């Protein structure tokens, strides 16, 4: 006996807002020296990373979230 799929309908306006919120509109440019670029190239080669933008984005956001978590405001 197979499972029946539940027919779930999602509001198209909700989906439209979700998609719009994920759109990347803010461009940032960084400059790297030769050593930094060599490290990134080696990492991408070793771990089969094809899109450096996603690598930079993930690394930056994870670092920022880590620092925010470590330096959260205290009451006293």
Secondary structure, 3 states (H helix, E strand, C coil): CCCCCCCCCCCHHHHHHHHHHCCCCCCCCCCCCHHHHHHHHHHHHHCCCCCHHHHHHHHHHHHHHHHHHHCCCCCC
